[in-house]
Amino acid sequence: MRGQRDVAAGGGFASDLRAPGKWRDFEEAEKLGAADWKPLFLSAQQDQTLAALAEAIVPGSRKAQADRFIDLLLSVDTAGHKKSFVESLAAFEAESQKRFGKRFPSLTADEQNSVLTDASTEPKKKESSGSNIETNPGLREHFENLKGWISGAYYSSEAGMRELGWTENRVFDRFPGCEHPEGHH
């Protein structure tokens, strides 16, 4: 959990802890690992769907509690991002119900993979005139939306950062391949 807490505190959402309301945000980040955790923004059912989708898209997300981190981020995000995220969750629930008659978290691993494979390979919807203006997002757009949130949350966690090669005992004086003119580091 330390990795998520560090990213949450340093990632800008609680950048000025003296500002009104910011202490609450930081305190909520500290609660992500609590056994009695409850979502701040999502409903319990939406969180179950998110946790199942996250684990199916990026294995290890459940253990890294990516769903909890996403819920925390959504609790302070814009209304538009919140709406888009909830619509994406609902699209996967609707597809699961249509194809298998049950919620996404209740699907078998093969059924989940079938829904996700179809969603990730579905062509993007385009306006009938042939332009690149997208209308009514299809399952592909909802998949891309959720995948971005989930992969961002997982790879911001300590487990995800370790998977990418981070170790807490190693600090780089310079980043290899990232040379800047003198004084710009």
FENJO-V776048 format. One line per field, one symbol per residue. phi: phi as a letter, one per 30 degrees, with the letter a starting at -180 (. if undefined). psi: psi as a letter, one per 40 degrees, with the letter a starting at -180 (. if undefined). burial: I if it has 9 or more other ideal C-beta (glycine too) atoms within 8 Angstrom, else O. A space follows every 50 residues. Layout:
phi: ???
psi: ???
burial: ???
//
This chain:
phi: .edddddddcdjdbdcdddeiddddddddddecddcebedcddedddddd dddddddbejddddheddddeddddcdddddddddddddddddddddddb iadeddddedddddddddddcddddbdddjddddcgedddddddddeddd dddddcddddddddjdbdcbbcdbceibcbeeicb
psi: dddddddddeeddfdgeeihedddddddddedeidfiiiddiiddddddd dddddddghedddefdddddddddeeiiddddddddddddddddddddde fiiddeiidddddddddddeehiihiideeiehiighadddddddddddd ddddeeiddddddeehieehhhdihheghiiheg.
burial: IOIIIOIIIOOOOIOOOOOOOIOOIIOIIOOIOOOOIOIIOIOOOIIIII IIIIIIIIOIIIOIIIIIIIIIIIIOOOOOIIOIIIIIIOIIIOIIIOIO OOIIOOIOOOIIIIIIOIIIOIOOIIIOOOOOOIOOIIIIIIIOIIIOII IOIIIIIIIIIIOOOOOOOOOOOOOOOOOOOOOOO
//
